[in-house]
Amino acid sequence: MSRLGLLLCAPYAVFILACVGIVSLGAGGDASQLIFLQLPIAGQLVVVQALGLGRAIEFLSWPDAYGLFVTPAFVLLYAAGALCERGLARRRGLAPARSGV
């Protein structure tokens, strides 16, 4: 288990929990609740819109959208942390490099 991978995932998870918590507490009006729901997946939504797939996600519910966009984000964050941690361990000489033999 990669500690750096978990460290990269933790702030994103806290941010998601904070945004969904604000919405579930009923803070603000409908417009501000919509913004708080969009904030954690805004980057992914921009990419989908740029690829011309906006109409494909138009009818997704919020739980479906979070499942579609947040899960790969966590996988990518964890993988990036694990790769960095592995590279740092090799550089320090703690983990031997795999040989092609």
DSSP file (Angstrom, degrees, kcal/mol; ACC not computed):
  #  RESIDUE AA STRUCTURE BP1 BP2  ACC     N-H-->O    O-->H-N    N-H-->O    O-->H-N    TCO  KAPPA ALPHA  PHI   PSI    X-CA   Y-CA   Z-CA
    1    1 A M              0   0    0      0, 0.0     2,-0.6     0, 0.0     0, 0.0   0.000 360.0 360.0 360.0 131.9    0.0    0.0    0.0
    2    2 A S     >  -     0   0    0      1,-0.2     4,-1.9     2,-0.1     5,-0.1  -0.721 360.0-165.9 -89.4 120.4    1.4    3.3   -1.0
    3    3 A R  H  > S+     0   0    0     -2,-0.6     4,-2.3     2,-0.2    -1,-0.2   0.882  93.4  51.1 -69.9 -37.5    1.4    6.0    1.6
    4    4 A L  H  > S+     0   0    0      2,-0.2     4,-1.9     1,-0.2    -1,-0.2   0.881 108.2  52.7 -68.0 -36.7    2.1    8.7   -0.9
    5    5 A G  H  > S+     0   0    0      2,-0.2     4,-1.6    76,-0.2    -1,-0.2   0.919 111.8  45.3 -62.2 -43.9   -0.9    7.5   -3.0
    6    6 A L  H  X S+     0   0    0     -4,-1.9     4,-2.1     1,-0.2    -2,-0.2   0.867 109.6  56.0 -66.4 -35.9   -3.1    7.7    0.0
    7    7 A L  H  < S+     0   0    0     -4,-2.3    -1,-0.2     1,-0.2    -2,-0.2   0.847 108.2  47.8 -65.8 -33.5   -1.7   11.1    0.9
    8    8 A L  H  X S+     0   0    0     -4,-1.9     4,-0.6     1,-0.2    -1,-0.2   0.828 114.1  47.1 -74.5 -31.6   -2.7   12.3   -2.6
    9    9 A C  H  X S+     0   0    0     -4,-1.6     4,-2.2     1,-0.2    -2,-0.2   0.804  98.2  71.2 -78.3 -30.1   -6.2   10.9   -2.3
   10   10 A A  H  X S+     0   0    0     -4,-2.1     4,-2.5     1,-0.2     5,-0.2   0.900  96.0  47.5 -60.5 -47.6   -6.9   12.2    1.2
   11   11 A P  H  > S+     0   0    0      0, 0.0     4,-2.4     0, 0.0    -1,-0.2   0.891 112.7  50.4 -63.3 -35.8   -7.3   15.9    0.4
   12   12 A Y  H  X S+     0   0    0     -4,-0.6     4,-2.3     2,-0.2    -2,-0.2   0.903 111.0  48.8 -66.1 -40.7   -9.6   15.2   -2.5
   13   13 A A  H  X S+     0   0    0     -4,-2.2     4,-2.6     2,-0.2    -1,-0.2   0.905 111.9  48.6 -65.2 -41.3  -11.7   12.9   -0.3
   14   14 A V  H  X S+     0   0    0     -4,-2.5     4,-2.5     2,-0.2    -2,-0.2   0.903 110.8  51.3 -64.7 -40.8  -11.9   15.6    2.4
   15   15 A F  H  X S+     0   0    0     -4,-2.4     4,-2.4    -5,-0.2    -2,-0.2   0.915 111.1  47.6 -62.5 -43.6  -12.9   18.2   -0.3
   16   16 A I  H  X S+     0   0    0     -4,-2.3     4,-2.7     1,-0.2     5,-0.3   0.938 112.5  48.9 -62.9 -46.7  -15.7   16.0   -1.6
   17   17 A L  H  X S+     0   0    0     -4,-2.6     4,-2.2     1,-0.2    -2,-0.2   0.886 111.4  50.0 -61.5 -39.0  -17.0   15.3    1.9
   18   18 A A  H  X S+     0   0    0     -4,-2.5     4,-2.2     2,-0.2    -1,-0.2   0.928 112.8  45.8 -65.8 -44.7  -16.9   19.0    2.7
   19   19 A C  H  X S+     0   0    0     -4,-2.4     4,-1.8     2,-0.2    -2,-0.2   0.930 116.3  44.1 -65.6 -45.1  -18.8   20.0   -0.4
   20   20 A V  H  X S+     0   0    0     -4,-2.7     4,-2.6     1,-0.2    -1,-0.2   0.862 112.4  54.4 -68.7 -33.9  -21.4   17.2   -0.1
   21   21 A G  H  X S+     0   0    0     -4,-2.2     4,-1.6    -5,-0.3    -2,-0.2   0.898 106.4  50.9 -64.5 -41.0  -21.7   18.0    3.6
   22   22 A I  H  <>S+     0   0    0     -4,-2.2     5,-1.7     1,-0.2     4,-0.4   0.909 113.0  46.3 -62.6 -41.6  -22.5   21.7    2.9
   23   23 A V  H ><5S+     0   0    0     -4,-1.8     3,-1.2     1,-0.2    -2,-0.2   0.911 110.9  51.3 -67.8 -42.1  -25.2   20.6    0.5
   24   24 A S  H 3<5S+     0   0    0     -4,-2.6    -1,-0.2     1,-0.3    -2,-0.2   0.768 104.3  57.9 -69.9 -23.7  -26.7   18.1    2.8
   25   25 A L  T 3<5S-     0   0    0     -4,-1.6    -1,-0.3    -5,-0.2    -2,-0.2   0.594 112.6-121.7 -78.5  -9.9  -26.9   20.7    5.6
   26   26 A G  T < 5 +     0   0    0     -3,-1.2     2,-0.2    -4,-0.4    -3,-0.2   0.736  49.1 168.9  79.2  22.3  -29.0   22.8    3.3
   27   27 A A      < -     0   0    0     -5,-1.7    -1,-0.2     5,-0.1    -2,-0.1  -0.500  50.4  -7.7 -71.1 134.0  -26.7   25.8    3.4
   28   28 A G  S    S-     0   0    0     -2,-0.2     2,-0.1     4,-0.1     0, 0.0  -0.104  95.6 -56.3  77.3-175.6  -27.5   28.4    0.8
   29   29 A G     >  -     0   0    0      1,-0.0     4,-1.9     4,-0.0     5,-0.2  -0.145  61.5 -83.0 -91.0-171.1  -30.0   28.4   -2.0
   30   30 A D  H  > S+     0   0    0      1,-0.2     4,-2.1     2,-0.2     5,-0.2   0.873 126.0  53.6 -63.9 -38.6  -30.4   26.0   -4.9
   31   31 A A  H  > S+     0   0    0      1,-0.2     4,-2.0     2,-0.2    -1,-0.2   0.916 110.1  46.1 -65.6 -43.2  -27.8   27.7   -7.0
   32   32 A S  H  > S+     0   0    0      1,-0.2     4,-2.3     2,-0.2    -1,-0.2   0.855 110.8  53.3 -69.8 -32.7  -25.1   27.5   -4.3
   33   33 A Q  H  X S+     0   0    0     -4,-1.9     4,-1.9     2,-0.2    -1,-0.2   0.895 108.1  50.9 -66.4 -38.8  -26.0   23.9   -3.6
   34   34 A L  H  X S+     0   0    0     -4,-2.1     4,-1.9     2,-0.2    -2,-0.2   0.907 109.9  50.0 -63.3 -41.5  -25.5   23.1   -7.3
   35   35 A I  H  X S+     0   0    0     -4,-2.0     4,-1.9     1,-0.2    -2,-0.2   0.922 109.5  50.4 -63.7 -44.0  -22.2   24.8   -7.3
   36   36 A F  H  < S+     0   0    0     -4,-2.3    -1,-0.2     1,-0.2    -2,-0.2   0.841 110.7  50.0 -65.1 -31.7  -21.0   22.9   -4.3
   37   37 A L  H  < S+     0   0    0     -4,-1.9     4,-0.3     1,-0.2    -1,-0.2   0.850 113.6  46.2 -71.8 -33.0  -22.1   19.6   -6.0
   38   38 A Q  H >< S+     0   0    0     -4,-1.9     3,-0.9     1,-0.2     4,-0.4   0.773  93.5  79.3 -79.6 -26.5  -20.2   20.5   -9.1
   39   39 A L  G >< S+     0   0    0     -4,-1.9     3,-1.2     1,-0.2     4,-0.4   0.882  89.8  50.1 -54.4 -48.3  -16.9   21.7   -7.5
   40   40 A P  G 3  S+     0   0    0      0, 0.0    -1,-0.2     0, 0.0     4,-0.1   0.786 123.1  32.1 -65.3 -24.1  -15.4   18.2   -6.8
   41   41 A I  G <> S+     0   0    0     -3,-0.9     4,-2.3    -4,-0.3    -2,-0.2   0.168  85.2 109.4-115.7  18.1  -15.9   17.1  -10.4
   42   42 A A  H <> S+     0   0    0     -3,-1.2     4,-2.1    -4,-0.4     5,-0.2   0.899  77.9  51.7 -63.0 -42.0  -15.6   20.4  -12.2
   43   43 A G  H  > S+     0   0    0     -4,-0.4     4,-1.8     1,-0.2    -1,-0.2   0.913 111.7  46.3 -61.7 -42.8  -12.3   19.5  -13.8
   44   44 A Q  H  > S+     0   0    0      1,-0.2     4,-2.3     2,-0.2    -1,-0.2   0.880 110.2  54.0 -67.8 -37.3  -13.6   16.2  -15.2
   45   45 A L  H  X S+     0   0    0     -4,-2.3     4,-2.4     1,-0.2    -2,-0.2   0.878 106.4  52.5 -64.5 -37.2  -16.8   18.0  -16.5
   46   46 A V  H  X S+     0   0    0     -4,-2.1     4,-2.5     2,-0.2    -1,-0.2   0.917 109.6  48.8 -63.6 -43.3  -14.6   20.5  -18.4
   47   47 A V  H  X S+     0   0    0     -4,-1.8     4,-1.7     2,-0.2    -2,-0.2   0.920 111.3  49.5 -63.0 -43.6  -12.7   17.7  -20.0
   48   48 A V  H  <>S+     0   0    0     -4,-2.3     5,-2.4     1,-0.2     4,-0.3   0.911 112.1  48.3 -62.5 -42.5  -16.0   15.9  -21.0
   49   49 A Q  H ><5S+     0   0    0     -4,-2.4     3,-1.3     1,-0.2     5,-0.3   0.903 109.6  52.7 -63.8 -40.9  -17.4   19.1  -22.4
   50   50 A A  H 3<5S+     0   0    0     -4,-2.5    -1,-0.2     1,-0.3    -2,-0.2   0.820 106.6  53.1 -65.6 -30.4  -14.2   19.8  -24.4
   51   51 A L  T 3<5S-     0   0    0     -4,-1.7    -1,-0.3    -5,-0.2    -2,-0.2   0.496 118.5-113.8 -81.5  -3.3  -14.4   16.3  -25.9
   52   52 A G  T < 5S+     0   0    0     -3,-1.3     3,-0.3    -4,-0.3    -3,-0.2   0.722  84.3 119.0  80.2  22.5  -17.9   17.0  -27.0
   53   53 A L    >>< +     0   0    0     -5,-2.4     4,-0.9    -6,-0.2     3,-0.7   0.126  30.4 114.7-104.9  19.5  -19.6   14.5  -24.7
   54   54 A G  T 34 S+     0   0    0     -5,-0.3     3,-0.5    -6,-0.3     4,-0.4   0.852  74.3  52.9 -60.2 -37.2  -21.7   17.0  -22.8
   55   55 A R  T 34 S+     0   0    0     -3,-0.3     3,-0.4     1,-0.2     4,-0.3   0.778 101.2  61.9 -71.4 -24.4  -24.9   15.6  -24.0
   56   56 A A  T <4 S+     0   0    0     -3,-0.7    -1,-0.2     1,-0.2     3,-0.2   0.808 112.0  36.2 -70.4 -28.6  -23.9   12.1  -22.9
   57   57 A I  S >< S+     0   0    0     -4,-0.9     3,-1.5    -3,-0.5    -1,-0.2   0.380  88.6 100.4-103.8   3.9  -23.7   13.1  -19.3
   58   58 A E  T 3  S+     0   0    0     -4,-0.4    -1,-0.2    -3,-0.4    -2,-0.1   0.816  86.5  41.5 -59.7 -33.4  -26.6   15.6  -19.3
   59   59 A F  T 3  S+     0   0    0     -4,-0.3    -1,-0.3    -3,-0.2     2,-0.2   0.210  84.8 122.3-105.0  15.0  -29.1   13.1  -17.7
   60   60 A L    <   -     0   0    0     -3,-1.5     2,-0.1     1,-0.1    -3,-0.0  -0.539  59.5-128.3 -75.6 141.1  -26.8   11.6  -15.1
   61   61 A S     >  -     0   0    0     -2,-0.2     4,-2.7     1,-0.1     5,-0.2  -0.428  29.6-104.7 -77.5 165.3  -27.9   11.9  -11.5
   62   62 A W  H  > S+     0   0    0      1,-0.2     4,-2.6     2,-0.2     5,-0.2   0.909 120.9  50.4 -62.6 -43.1  -25.3   13.3   -9.0
   63   63 A P  H  > S+     0   0    0      0, 0.0     4,-2.2     0, 0.0    -1,-0.2   0.908 112.9  47.7 -61.6 -37.8  -24.5    9.9   -7.5
   64   64 A D  H  > S+     0   0    0      2,-0.2     4,-2.3     1,-0.2    -2,-0.2   0.915 111.7  49.7 -66.4 -41.8  -23.9    8.5  -11.0
   65   65 A A  H  X S+     0   0    0     -4,-2.7     4,-2.3     2,-0.2     5,-0.4   0.905 111.5  48.5 -64.0 -41.4  -21.8   11.4  -12.0
   66   66 A Y  H  X>S+     0   0    0     -4,-2.6     4,-2.6     1,-0.2     5,-0.8   0.913 112.4  48.9 -65.2 -41.2  -19.7   11.1   -8.8
   67   67 A G  H  <5S+     0   0    0     -4,-2.2     4,-0.5    -5,-0.2    -2,-0.2   0.874 114.1  46.8 -64.3 -36.6  -19.3    7.3   -9.4
   68   68 A L  H  <5S+     0   0    0     -4,-2.3    -2,-0.2    -5,-0.1    -1,-0.2   0.858 127.3  23.6 -73.7 -36.5  -18.3    8.0  -13.0
   69   69 A F  H  X5S+     0   0    0     -4,-2.3     4,-1.2    -5,-0.2    -3,-0.2   0.798 119.4  51.1-103.7 -33.9  -15.8   10.8  -12.4
   70   70 A V  H  X5S+     0   0    0     -4,-2.6     4,-2.6    -5,-0.4     5,-0.2   0.896 103.1  58.4 -76.8 -39.5  -14.5   10.4   -8.8
   71   71 A T  H  ><S+     0   0    0     -5,-0.8     4,-2.1    -4,-0.5    -1,-0.2   0.941 109.2  43.2 -58.9 -50.3  -13.6    6.7   -8.9
   72   72 A P  H  > S+     0   0    0      0, 0.0     4,-2.8     0, 0.0    -1,-0.2   0.864 111.4  56.6 -63.8 -32.0  -11.1    7.2  -11.8
   73   73 A A  H  X S+     0   0    0     -4,-1.2     4,-2.6     2,-0.2    -2,-0.2   0.926 108.3  46.3 -63.8 -42.9   -9.7   10.3  -10.2
   74   74 A F  H  X S+     0   0    0     -4,-2.6     4,-2.6     2,-0.2     5,-0.2   0.904 112.3  50.9 -64.3 -40.4   -8.9    8.3   -7.0
   75   75 A V  H  X S+     0   0    0     -4,-2.1     4,-2.5    -5,-0.2    -2,-0.2   0.928 113.0  45.6 -63.0 -44.4   -7.3    5.6   -9.1
   76   76 A L  H  X S+     0   0    0     -4,-2.8     4,-2.5     2,-0.2    -2,-0.2   0.902 113.3  49.1 -66.8 -40.9   -5.2    8.1  -11.0
   77   77 A L  H  X S+     0   0    0     -4,-2.6     4,-2.2    -5,-0.2    -2,-0.2   0.928 114.2  45.7 -63.4 -44.0   -4.2    9.9   -7.8
   78   78 A Y  H  X S+     0   0    0     -4,-2.6     4,-2.6     2,-0.2    -2,-0.2   0.919 113.4  49.4 -65.6 -42.9   -3.2    6.7   -6.0
   79   79 A A  H  X S+     0   0    0     -4,-2.5     4,-2.6    -5,-0.2     5,-0.2   0.903 110.2  50.8 -64.0 -40.9   -1.3    5.4   -9.0
   80   80 A A  H  X S+     0   0    0     -4,-2.5     4,-2.4     1,-0.2    -1,-0.2   0.920 112.5  46.8 -62.6 -43.2    0.6    8.6   -9.4
   81   81 A G  H  X S+     0   0    0     -4,-2.2     4,-2.6     2,-0.2    -2,-0.2   0.903 112.4  49.5 -64.9 -41.0    1.5    8.5   -5.7
   82   82 A A  H  X S+     0   0    0     -4,-2.6     4,-2.4     2,-0.2    -2,-0.2   0.905 111.9  48.4 -65.4 -41.2    2.6    4.9   -5.9
   83   83 A L  H  X S+     0   0    0     -4,-2.6     4,-2.5     2,-0.2    -2,-0.2   0.915 113.3  47.2 -65.5 -42.5    4.7    5.5   -9.0
   84   84 A C  H  X S+     0   0    0     -4,-2.4     4,-2.6    -5,-0.2    -2,-0.2   0.919 112.7  49.6 -63.5 -42.8    6.4    8.5   -7.4
   85   85 A E  H  X S+     0   0    0     -4,-2.6     4,-2.2     1,-0.2    -2,-0.2   0.902 111.3  49.0 -63.6 -40.7    7.0    6.5   -4.2
   86   86 A R  H  X S+     0   0    0     -4,-2.4     4,-2.2     2,-0.2    -1,-0.2   0.913 111.6  49.1 -65.2 -42.3    8.5    3.6   -6.1
   87   87 A G  H  X S+     0   0    0     -4,-2.5     4,-2.2     1,-0.2    -2,-0.2   0.892 111.6  49.1 -64.1 -39.7   10.8    6.0   -8.1
   88   88 A L  H  X S+     0   0    0     -4,-2.6     4,-1.9     2,-0.2    -1,-0.2   0.885 109.6  52.0 -66.4 -38.0   11.9    7.7   -4.9
   89   89 A A  H  X>S+     0   0    0     -4,-2.2     5,-2.5     2,-0.2     6,-1.0   0.899 110.8  47.9 -65.9 -39.6   12.6    4.3   -3.2
   90   90 A R  H ><5S+     0   0    0     -4,-2.2     3,-0.8     3,-0.2    -2,-0.2   0.915 109.3  53.2 -64.7 -41.9   14.7    3.3   -6.2
   91   91 A R  H 3<5S+     0   0    0     -4,-2.2    -1,-0.2     1,-0.3    -2,-0.2   0.872 110.2  47.3 -63.0 -35.8   16.6    6.5   -6.2
   92   92 A R  H 3<5S-     0   0    0     -4,-1.9    -1,-0.3    -5,-0.1    -2,-0.2   0.598 115.5-117.1 -79.5 -10.4   17.4    6.0   -2.5
   93   93 A G  T <<5S+     0   0    0     -3,-0.8    -3,-0.2    -4,-0.6    -2,-0.1   0.664  81.8 119.9  84.1  16.1   18.5    2.5   -3.2
   94   94 A L  S   <S+     0   0    0     -5,-2.5    -4,-0.2     1,-0.2    -5,-0.1   0.814  73.1  39.5 -83.3 -31.5   15.8    1.0   -1.0
   95   95 A A  S    S-     0   0    0     -6,-1.0    -2,-0.2    -9,-0.2    -1,-0.2  -0.974  86.2-126.7-121.9 126.6   14.1   -1.0   -3.7
   96   96 A P        -     0   0    0      0, 0.0     2,-0.2     0, 0.0    -6,-0.1  -0.407  28.1-112.2 -70.5 145.1   16.1   -2.8   -6.4
   97   97 A A        -     0   0    0     -7,-0.1     2,-0.3    -2,-0.1     0, 0.0  -0.503  34.4-109.8 -73.0 143.9   15.1   -2.1  -10.0
   98   98 A R        -     0   0    0     -2,-0.2     2,-0.2     2,-0.0    -1,-0.1  -0.567  31.4-140.8 -75.6 135.9   13.6   -5.1  -11.8
   99   99 A S        -     0   0    0     -2,-0.3    -1,-0.0     1,-0.1     0, 0.0  -0.637  14.0-126.6 -94.2 156.7   15.8   -6.6  -14.4
  100  100 A G              0   0    0     -2,-0.2    -1,-0.1     1,-0.2    -2,-0.0   0.309 360.0 360.0 -82.8   9.5   14.6   -7.7  -17.8
  101  101 A V              0   0    0      0, 0.0    -1,-0.2     0, 0.0    -3,-0.0   0.463 360.0 360.0 -82.2 360.0   16.1  -11.2  -17.3
